[in-house]
Every structure is written in C-alpha cells, then in structure tokens.
C-alpha cells in the first residue's frame, strides 16, 4: 500500500529511514537545520562498526544487533549511485607497555558474540596486520569481524539518491508533532528521528564527542586502530584519500561548543605516539557533536498512534541504525 510519510530529522537514522521508505512510499523530510545538517551527530562520527569493542560497554543484545546492522550496510551502500567507502577488515587494539593492564582489562570485558571473539596478538602479528606499526607495539588485540564506513561520503550520496527519488525536503524548519500532523499537515505515518531535537518530549541527554580529521599522506594504516590509555583512549579510523578520523570515546558533557586546546592536544599527541607520520599531517578540521542518549544508554524504537520514534542511539549510531530503522519500518502496516 502506498503511504504519505514524513521523516522528521535528517541525521543518520532519518536518512536510512528515508532511503528505505522512499522505495515504496511518498516521503517528505523535515529538518531544523539546512541541507548541510551541521549539528547532526552522524556527520561528526568516525562511523566505525565495532560490535565487539562496544560490547565492553553495552549489553550483549545491542552488540548482536550491531552484527546484524553490519550485514545490512553493504546492501544499503549498493543502492547508492555514488561510491561510499566501506571496509570490514577488523579493528586493531594496541597499548604501550605501561598500559598493558588496560589492554587486558578491555579484552576480559569483551562479550562473546555468536562465533566472533577477539584474539591476543604479539609484535610480529601486529606487523603483519599493520606493517607501519612494526617495532612500535609488543602487544595487541585483534577484532576481526569489525569494520567502518565513510560517513561524510554516505551523507552526500544519500542526499543525492533521495533527490533522484523525488523525496521532498523542508529545511530550516522546526516542527511540532500532534495527532499524526506536522505543523497541521496530515501524514499516514510520521517517523521521528530528531535525536536531541526531541529532548522536550523525551528524557534525553547529550553525550559529547570530539573528532579531528587529518590529511596524513605519510601514514598508511589499513584498518581502525584503538589505543588503550587510562586517561585518553583514542581511535584512529583511516578514510579514503589519506584522510584519518581521530577521536576519543566519549565525554559526559552537554557542552556543544568548540573543542578545547587541551582535548585537541591530547587527541593529536596520542595519535602521534601511535604513528610518528601524524606529525606532518594537515589538520582538516576538528569537530564536536552531541549524541542523544537515554539514562540507560539504550536506543528506543517506540510507537504512539502512527508516530514511530527512533532515538537514543548514544555512541552506537552507525553500529545500530540499520537494524533499528528496519525495526521501525516493519511497524508500518
């Protein structure tokens, strides 16, 4: 059956919902910002698909949902006409000798997921996985099932694809949702993907993330690398064209301001200890974003009448969004 559906919010979840629903239905997207969506958490993220690594902090069912989402990403990307970088070559977790205890603690807290697990590796095995880290680290952990995508390429390609499907966009407009209506316009279904924009309606908090994007032609890492450190654990995610996204895990703060000098120095200094080639890298940008989270840090798909809400993805946006959107779409009768 053909429906007239509104998607409110054009972040990661909103894009995935619009891509899926526009195959069969007429879709109108409402977004409070302009078409660049500068405040979207998904635009700032490193877009790592890391269910094993994230199982250290989240429940096993969410990590398993992450495995399900990872299987969905290739088919989502294949439907886009523009190329979007995707890889599934695992994650390398490393630590300096003095931080060996942090690495061991991390490994012990990884939850078993089906037949996926992490494995300890030595200096020789690290060199085989990442030749440019030869001689730098003696201990590590390899998580072979994990992957990543290029979020910025996905944002561009998804917008282009939706325009080709004649999806209608209403930018720079905050909306109210009442009785299956948006600003008094009636829709058969409303998919609420506002993230923190729904804070007035839901008990959400913002969790700050900070990432630096570098151009580093002297670095040739193949896969995401996580550095264990008691004060500033970081991740380094390689992207196309010698670009790298470097970030910390999370900051419990609802401050949406620019990154501080201290946090920037810690991010970049930690990256330099992983690979000295980052010393000559060019800083393309450093961005901050607030990720929507409920008190238990679990996402939620809920329905009231014909309004279906997807929210609270916390730090697991790219890892969980495809499965959550599929769950939401399945509720459309």
C-alpha positions as a Markdown table, in Angstrom:
| # | Residue | x | y | z |
|---|---|---|---|---|
| 1 | Unk | 0.0 | 0.0 | 0.0 |
| 2 | Unk | 1.2 | 3.5 | -0.9 |
| 3 | Unk | 1.5 | 5.9 | 2.1 |
| 4 | Unk | 2.3 | 9.6 | 2.6 |
| 5 | Unk | 5.1 | 9.5 | 5.2 |
| 6 | Unk | 7.0 | 12.3 | 7.0 |
| 7 | Unk | 10.5 | 11.7 | 8.3 |
| 8 | Unk | 11.4 | 14.3 | 10.9 |
| 9 | Unk | 15.2 | 14.8 | 11.3 |
| 10 | Unk | 17.8 | 14.3 | 8.5 |
| 11 | Unk | 20.6 | 12.8 | 10.5 |
| 12 | Unk | 21.8 | 9.2 | 10.2 |
| 13 | Unk | 18.5 | 7.5 | 11.3 |
| 14 | Unk | 16.4 | 9.9 | 9.2 |
| 15 | Unk | 18.5 | 9.3 | 6.1 |
| 16 | Unk | 18.3 | 5.5 | 6.5 |
| 17 | Unk | 14.5 | 5.7 | 7.1 |
| 18 | Unk | 14.0 | 7.9 | 4.1 |
| 19 | Unk | 16.1 | 5.6 | 1.8 |
| 20 | Unk | 14.1 | 2.6 | 2.8 |
| 21 | Unk | 10.6 | 4.2 | 2.8 |
| 22 | Unk | 11.1 | 6.1 | -0.5 |
| 23 | Unk | 11.3 | 2.8 | -2.4 |
| 24 | Unk | 7.5 | 2.3 | -1.9 |
| 25 | Unk | 6.0 | 5.5 | -0.4 |
| 26 | Unk | 5.9 | 9.3 | -0.9 |
| 27 | Unk | 8.3 | 10.7 | 1.7 |
| 28 | Unk | 8.7 | 14.3 | 3.0 |
| 29 | Unk | 11.8 | 15.1 | 5.1 |
| 30 | Unk | 11.7 | 17.9 | 7.7 |
| 31 | Unk | 15.0 | 19.2 | 9.1 |
| 32 | Unk | 15.5 | 22.0 | 11.5 |
| 33 | Unk | 18.9 | 22.9 | 10.0 |
| 34 | Unk | 19.9 | 23.5 | 6.4 |
| 35 | Unk | 20.8 | 20.8 | 3.9 |
| 36 | Unk | 24.4 | 20.6 | 5.3 |
| 37 | Unk | 22.9 | 19.3 | 8.7 |
| 38 | Unk | 25.9 | 20.8 | 10.7 |
| 39 | Unk | 24.5 | 19.6 | 14.0 |
| 40 | Unk | 24.0 | 16.0 | 13.1 |
| 41 | Unk | 25.9 | 13.6 | 15.3 |
| 42 | Unk | 26.3 | 11.2 | 12.4 |
| 43 | Unk | 28.2 | 13.7 | 10.4 |
| 44 | Unk | 30.8 | 14.2 | 13.1 |
| 45 | Unk | 31.2 | 10.5 | 13.9 |
| 46 | Unk | 34.1 | 8.2 | 12.9 |
| 47 | Unk | 31.4 | 5.7 | 11.6 |
| 48 | Unk | 33.1 | 2.6 | 13.0 |
| 49 | Unk | 31.2 | -0.7 | 13.0 |
| 50 | Unk | 32.6 | -2.1 | 16.2 |
| 51 | Unk | 30.2 | -4.5 | 18.0 |
| 52 | Unk | 32.9 | -6.5 | 19.8 |
| 53 | Unk | 34.7 | -3.4 | 21.0 |
| 54 | Unk | 31.5 | -1.7 | 22.1 |
| 55 | Unk | 30.3 | -4.9 | 23.9 |
| 56 | Unk | 32.7 | -3.8 | 26.6 |
| 57 | Unk | 30.2 | -1.1 | 27.5 |
| 58 | Unk | 26.9 | -2.2 | 26.1 |
| 59 | Unk | 24.6 | -5.2 | 26.6 |
| 60 | Unk | 25.1 | -8.3 | 24.5 |
| 61 | Unk | 21.8 | -7.9 | 22.7 |
| 62 | Unk | 22.9 | -4.5 | 21.4 |
| 63 | Unk | 26.2 | -5.9 | 20.3 |
| 64 | Unk | 24.4 | -8.7 | 18.4 |
| 65 | Unk | 22.2 | -6.0 | 16.8 |
| 66 | Unk | 25.4 | -4.4 | 15.7 |
| 67 | Unk | 26.4 | -7.6 | 13.9 |
| 68 | Unk | 23.0 | -7.6 | 12.2 |
| 69 | Unk | 23.5 | -3.9 | 11.1 |
| 70 | Unk | 26.9 | -4.7 | 9.8 |
| 71 | Unk | 25.4 | -7.2 | 7.4 |
| 72 | Unk | 22.9 | -4.6 | 6.2 |
| 73 | Unk | 25.4 | -1.8 | 5.4 |
| 74 | Unk | 26.8 | -3.3 | 2.1 |
| 75 | Unk | 23.3 | -3.6 | 0.6 |
| 76 | Unk | 22.4 | -0.1 | 1.7 |
| 77 | Unk | 25.5 | 1.3 | 0.1 |
| 78 | Unk | 25.0 | -0.7 | -3.0 |
| 79 | Unk | 21.7 | 1.1 | -3.7 |
| 80 | Unk | 23.5 | 4.5 | -3.8 |
| 81 | Unk | 24.8 | 5.7 | -7.1 |
| 82 | Unk | 27.8 | 7.5 | -5.6 |
| 83 | Unk | 30.7 | 5.5 | -4.2 |
| 84 | Unk | 30.8 | 5.2 | -0.4 |
| 85 | Unk | 33.9 | 3.7 | 1.3 |
| 86 | Unk | 33.1 | 0.5 | 3.3 |
| 87 | Unk | 35.5 | -2.0 | 4.8 |
| 88 | Unk | 35.4 | -5.0 | 7.1 |
| 89 | Unk | 39.0 | -5.8 | 7.9 |
| 90 | Unk | 38.7 | -5.8 | 11.7 |
| 91 | Unk | 40.0 | -3.5 | 14.4 |
| 92 | Unk | 43.4 | -3.5 | 15.9 |
| 93 | Unk | 43.6 | -2.6 | 19.6 |
| 94 | Unk | 47.0 | -1.7 | 21.0 |
| 95 | Unk | 48.6 | -0.4 | 24.1 |
| 96 | Unk | 52.0 | 0.9 | 25.2 |
| 97 | Unk | 53.9 | -1.4 | 27.5 |
| 98 | Unk | 53.0 | 0.7 | 30.6 |
| 99 | Unk | 49.3 | 0.4 | 29.7 |
| 100 | Unk | 49.3 | -3.4 | 29.4 |
| 101 | Unk | 46.8 | -3.7 | 32.2 |
| 102 | Unk | 44.2 | -1.5 | 30.4 |
| 103 | Unk | 44.5 | -3.8 | 27.3 |
| 104 | Unk | 44.0 | -6.9 | 29.4 |
| 105 | Unk | 41.0 | -5.4 | 31.2 |
| 106 | Unk | 39.5 | -4.4 | 27.9 |
| 107 | Unk | 39.9 | -7.9 | 26.5 |
| 108 | Unk | 38.4 | -9.5 | 29.5 |
| 109 | Unk | 35.3 | -7.4 | 29.3 |
| 110 | Unk | 34.5 | -8.2 | 25.6 |
| 111 | Unk | 31.4 | -10.3 | 25.4 |
| 112 | Unk | 31.3 | -13.4 | 23.2 |
| 113 | Unk | 29.0 | -12.7 | 20.2 |
| 114 | Unk | 28.0 | -15.9 | 18.3 |
| 115 | Unk | 31.3 | -17.2 | 16.9 |
| 116 | Unk | 33.0 | -13.8 | 17.0 |
| 117 | Unk | 35.7 | -13.0 | 19.5 |
| 118 | Unk | 38.9 | -11.1 | 19.9 |
| 119 | Unk | 42.4 | -12.7 | 20.0 |
| 120 | Unk | 45.6 | -11.6 | 21.5 |
| 121 | Unk | 48.4 | -10.9 | 19.1 |
| 122 | Unk | 52.2 | -10.2 | 19.5 |
| 123 | Unk | 54.5 | -7.8 | 17.9 |
| 124 | Unk | 55.1 | -10.0 | 14.8 |
| 125 | Unk | 51.3 | -10.3 | 14.2 |
| 126 | Unk | 50.8 | -6.6 | 14.7 |
| 127 | Unk | 53.4 | -6.0 | 12.0 |
| 128 | Unk | 51.6 | -8.4 | 9.7 |
| 129 | Unk | 48.3 | -6.6 | 10.1 |
| 130 | Unk | 49.7 | -3.1 | 10.1 |
| 131 | Unk | 53.3 | -3.0 | 8.7 |
| 132 | Unk | 53.8 | 0.7 | 9.6 |
| 133 | Unk | 53.4 | -0.1 | 13.3 |
| 134 | Unk | 56.4 | -2.5 | 13.2 |
| 135 | Unk | 58.5 | -2.2 | 16.3 |
| 136 | Unk | 56.2 | 0.2 | 18.0 |
| 137 | Unk | 54.0 | -2.1 | 20.0 |
| 138 | Unk | 54.6 | -5.5 | 21.6 |
| 139 | Unk | 51.0 | -6.4 | 22.5 |
| 140 | Unk | 47.6 | -6.1 | 21.0 |
| 141 | Unk | 44.2 | -7.5 | 20.4 |
| 142 | Unk | 42.6 | -8.1 | 17.0 |
| 143 | Unk | 38.8 | -8.0 | 16.5 |
| 144 | Unk | 38.4 | -9.5 | 13.0 |
| 145 | Unk | 34.7 | -9.0 | 12.5 |
| 146 | Unk | 34.7 | -5.2 | 12.7 |
| 147 | Unk | 34.6 | -2.5 | 10.0 |
| 148 | Unk | 33.8 | 1.1 | 9.2 |
| 149 | Unk | 32.3 | 3.3 | 6.5 |
| 150 | Unk | 33.0 | 6.9 | 5.4 |
| 151 | Unk | 30.2 | 8.9 | 7.0 |
| 152 | Unk | 30.8 | 12.1 | 5.0 |
| 153 | Unk | 30.5 | 10.2 | 1.7 |
| 154 | Unk | 27.4 | 8.4 | 2.9 |
| 155 | Unk | 25.7 | 11.8 | 3.9 |
| 156 | Unk | 26.4 | 13.2 | 0.4 |
| 157 | Unk | 25.4 | 10.0 | -1.5 |
| 158 | Unk | 22.2 | 9.5 | 0.4 |
| 159 | Unk | 21.1 | 13.1 | -0.1 |
| 160 | Unk | 21.8 | 12.8 | -3.9 |
| 161 | Unk | 19.9 | 9.5 | -4.1 |
| 162 | Unk | 16.9 | 10.8 | -2.2 |
| 163 | Unk | 16.7 | 13.8 | -4.5 |
| 164 | Unk | 16.7 | 11.5 | -7.5 |
| 165 | Unk | 13.8 | 9.7 | -6.0 |
| 166 | Unk | 11.9 | 12.9 | -5.8 |
| 167 | Unk | 11.8 | 13.0 | -2.0 |
| 168 | Unk | 10.5 | 16.4 | -0.8 |
| 169 | Unk | 12.7 | 18.3 | 1.7 |
| 170 | Unk | 11.7 | 21.0 | 4.0 |
| 171 | Unk | 14.9 | 22.5 | 5.6 |
| 172 | Unk | 15.3 | 25.2 | 8.2 |
| 173 | Unk | 12.0 | 24.4 | 9.9 |
| 174 | Unk | 11.4 | 23.2 | 13.4 |
| 175 | Unk | 8.2 | 21.2 | 13.6 |
| 176 | Unk | 5.5 | 20.2 | 16.1 |
| 177 | Unk | 4.1 | 16.6 | 16.0 |
| 178 | Unk | 0.5 | 16.3 | 17.1 |
| 179 | Unk | -2.2 | 13.8 | 16.2 |
| 180 | Unk | -0.4 | 12.4 | 13.1 |
| 181 | Unk | 0.2 | 16.0 | 11.9 |
| 182 | Unk | 3.3 | 18.1 | 11.4 |
| 183 | Unk | 2.6 | 21.8 | 11.6 |
| 184 | Unk | -1.1 | 20.9 | 10.9 |
| 185 | Unk | -0.2 | 18.8 | 7.8 |
| 186 | Unk | -1.6 | 15.3 | 8.0 |
| 187 | Unk | 0.5 | 12.2 | 7.2 |
| 188 | Unk | -0.3 | 8.5 | 7.2 |
| 189 | Unk | 2.9 | 7.9 | 9.3 |
| 190 | Unk | 5.5 | 10.1 | 10.9 |
| 191 | Unk | 9.0 | 8.7 | 11.6 |
| 192 | Unk | 10.5 | 10.9 | 14.4 |
| 193 | Unk | 14.3 | 10.9 | 14.1 |
| 194 | Unk | 15.0 | 14.2 | 15.7 |
| 195 | Unk | 17.7 | 13.0 | 18.1 |
| 196 | Unk | 18.3 | 15.7 | 20.7 |
| 197 | Unk | 15.7 | 17.8 | 18.9 |
| 198 | Unk | 13.2 | 15.7 | 20.7 |
| 199 | Unk | 14.6 | 16.5 | 24.2 |
| 200 | Unk | 11.5 | 18.4 | 25.1 |
| 201 | Unk | 9.4 | 15.3 | 24.6 |
| 202 | Unk | 11.8 | 12.6 | 25.8 |
| 203 | Unk | 14.2 | 12.2 | 28.7 |
| 204 | Unk | 17.3 | 12.6 | 26.6 |
| 205 | Unk | 20.8 | 13.9 | 27.4 |
| 206 | Unk | 23.6 | 14.9 | 25.1 |
| 207 | Unk | 26.9 | 13.0 | 25.2 |
| 208 | Unk | 29.8 | 15.0 | 23.7 |
| 209 | Unk | 32.1 | 13.6 | 21.0 |
| 210 | Unk | 35.2 | 15.2 | 19.6 |
| 211 | Unk | 37.0 | 14.1 | 16.4 |
| 212 | Unk | 39.8 | 15.5 | 14.3 |
| 213 | Unk | 40.0 | 14.8 | 10.6 |
| 214 | Unk | 43.6 | 14.8 | 9.2 |
| 215 | Unk | 45.3 | 14.6 | 5.9 |
| 216 | Unk | 48.2 | 12.3 | 6.5 |
| 217 | Unk | 49.9 | 11.1 | 3.4 |
| 218 | Unk | 52.9 | 9.8 | 5.4 |
| 219 | Unk | 50.6 | 7.3 | 7.2 |
| 220 | Unk | 49.2 | 4.1 | 5.6 |
| 221 | Unk | 47.1 | 2.3 | 8.2 |
| 222 | Unk | 44.7 | -0.2 | 6.8 |
| 223 | Unk | 42.1 | -0.6 | 9.5 |
| 224 | Unk | 40.8 | 1.2 | 12.5 |
| 225 | Unk | 43.2 | 1.3 | 15.4 |
| 226 | Unk | 42.3 | 1.8 | 19.1 |
| 227 | Unk | 44.9 | 2.9 | 21.6 |
| 228 | Unk | 44.3 | 1.9 | 25.2 |
| 229 | Unk | 45.2 | 4.6 | 27.7 |
| 230 | Unk | 44.0 | 5.3 | 31.2 |
| 231 | Unk | 43.4 | 8.9 | 30.5 |
| 232 | Unk | 42.7 | 9.4 | 26.8 |
| 233 | Unk | 41.9 | 6.2 | 24.9 |
| 234 | Unk | 41.6 | 7.1 | 21.2 |
| 235 | Unk | 40.6 | 5.6 | 17.9 |
| 236 | Unk | 42.1 | 6.2 | 14.5 |
| 237 | Unk | 39.9 | 5.4 | 11.6 |
| 238 | Unk | 41.5 | 5.5 | 8.1 |
| 239 | Unk | 39.4 | 7.0 | 5.3 |
| 240 | Unk | 39.9 | 7.4 | 1.6 |
| 241 | Unk | 42.5 | 9.8 | 0.1 |
| 242 | Unk | 45.0 | 9.6 | 3.0 |
| 243 | Unk | 42.5 | 11.0 | 5.5 |
| 244 | Unk | 42.1 | 9.9 | 9.1 |
| 245 | Unk | 39.5 | 10.5 | 11.7 |
| 246 | Unk | 40.8 | 10.6 | 15.3 |
| 247 | Unk | 38.6 | 10.7 | 18.3 |
| 248 | Unk | 38.1 | 9.9 | 21.9 |
| 249 | Unk | 35.4 | 7.6 | 23.1 |
| 250 | Unk | 33.0 | 10.0 | 24.9 |
| 251 | Unk | 32.7 | 12.9 | 27.2 |
| 252 | Unk | 29.8 | 13.2 | 29.7 |
| 253 | Unk | 29.0 | 16.8 | 28.8 |
| 254 | Unk | 26.2 | 18.6 | 27.1 |
| 255 | Unk | 28.5 | 21.4 | 26.0 |
| 256 | Unk | 28.2 | 21.8 | 22.2 |
| 257 | Unk | 31.0 | 24.4 | 22.0 |
| 258 | Unk | 34.2 | 24.1 | 20.0 |
| 259 | Unk | 36.9 | 21.7 | 21.1 |
| 260 | Unk | 39.3 | 22.9 | 23.7 |
| 261 | Unk | 43.1 | 23.3 | 23.3 |
| 262 | Unk | 43.6 | 20.6 | 26.0 |
| 263 | Unk | 41.4 | 18.0 | 24.3 |
| 264 | Unk | 42.9 | 18.8 | 20.9 |
| 265 | Unk | 46.4 | 18.4 | 22.2 |
| 266 | Unk | 45.6 | 15.1 | 23.9 |
| 267 | Unk | 43.9 | 13.7 | 20.7 |
| 268 | Unk | 46.8 | 14.6 | 18.4 |
| 269 | Unk | 49.6 | 13.7 | 20.9 |
| 270 | Unk | 48.1 | 10.3 | 21.4 |
| 271 | Unk | 47.8 | 9.8 | 17.6 |
| 272 | Unk | 51.5 | 10.8 | 17.2 |
| 273 | Unk | 52.5 | 8.1 | 19.8 |
| 274 | Unk | 50.8 | 5.5 | 17.5 |
| 275 | Unk | 52.5 | 6.7 | 14.3 |
| 276 | Unk | 55.1 | 9.4 | 14.0 |
| 277 | Unk | 53.8 | 10.2 | 10.5 |
| 278 | Unk | 51.0 | 12.1 | 12.0 |
| 279 | Unk | 53.5 | 14.9 | 13.0 |
| 280 | Unk | 53.4 | 16.2 | 9.4 |
| 281 | Unk | 49.7 | 15.7 | 8.9 |
| 282 | Unk | 47.4 | 18.6 | 8.0 |
| 283 | Unk | 44.5 | 19.3 | 10.3 |
| 284 | Unk | 41.5 | 19.5 | 8.0 |
| 285 | Unk | 39.0 | 20.2 | 10.9 |
| 286 | Unk | 38.2 | 19.3 | 14.4 |
| 287 | Unk | 34.5 | 18.9 | 15.2 |
| 288 | Unk | 32.3 | 18.3 | 18.2 |
| 289 | Unk | 28.9 | 16.9 | 18.4 |
| 290 | Unk | 26.3 | 15.8 | 20.9 |
| 291 | Unk | 24.9 | 12.3 | 20.7 |
| 292 | Unk | 21.4 | 11.6 | 22.0 |
| 293 | Unk | 21.2 | 9.1 | 24.9 |
| 294 | Unk | 18.6 | 7.9 | 27.4 |
| 295 | Unk | 19.7 | 7.3 | 31.0 |
| 296 | Unk | 20.4 | 3.6 | 30.4 |
| 297 | Unk | 22.3 | 4.3 | 27.1 |
| 298 | Unk | 20.0 | 2.0 | 25.2 |
| 299 | Unk | 18.3 | 3.1 | 21.9 |
| 300 | Unk | 14.5 | 3.0 | 21.6 |
| 301 | Unk | 12.0 | 2.4 | 18.8 |
| 302 | Unk | 8.6 | 3.3 | 20.1 |
| 303 | Unk | 5.2 | 3.9 | 18.5 |
| 304 | Unk | 2.2 | 6.1 | 19.6 |
| 305 | Unk | -0.6 | 6.0 | 17.1 |
| 306 | Unk | 1.0 | 6.5 | 13.7 |
| 307 | Unk | 4.1 | 8.2 | 15.0 |
| 308 | Unk | 7.2 | 5.9 | 15.2 |
| 309 | Unk | 10.2 | 7.3 | 17.1 |
| 310 | Unk | 13.8 | 6.2 | 16.7 |
| 311 | Unk | 16.1 | 7.8 | 19.3 |
| 312 | Unk | 18.8 | 7.3 | 21.9 |
| 313 | Unk | 21.5 | 5.8 | 19.7 |
| 314 | Unk | 24.2 | 7.2 | 22.1 |
| 315 | Unk | 27.6 | 6.3 | 20.7 |
| 316 | Unk | 26.3 | 3.4 | 18.6 |
| 317 | Unk | 24.8 | 5.2 | 15.7 |
| 318 | Unk | 26.4 | 3.5 | 12.7 |
| 319 | Unk | 26.6 | 0.2 | 14.5 |
| 320 | Unk | 22.9 | 0.1 | 15.3 |
| 321 | Unk | 21.0 | 2.4 | 13.0 |
| 322 | Unk | 20.3 | 0.0 | 10.1 |
| 323 | Unk | 18.7 | -2.6 | 12.4 |
| 324 | Unk | 16.7 | 0.0 | 14.3 |
| 325 | Unk | 15.4 | 1.6 | 11.2 |
| 326 | Unk | 14.4 | -1.9 | 9.8 |
| 327 | Unk | 12.5 | -2.5 | 13.1 |
| 328 | Unk | 10.7 | 0.9 | 12.8 |
| 329 | Unk | 9.8 | 0.3 | 9.1 |
| 330 | Unk | 8.4 | -3.1 | 9.9 |
| 331 | Unk | 5.8 | -1.4 | 12.2 |
| 332 | Unk | 4.2 | 0.3 | 9.2 |
| 333 | Unk | 1.2 | -1.7 | 8.4 |
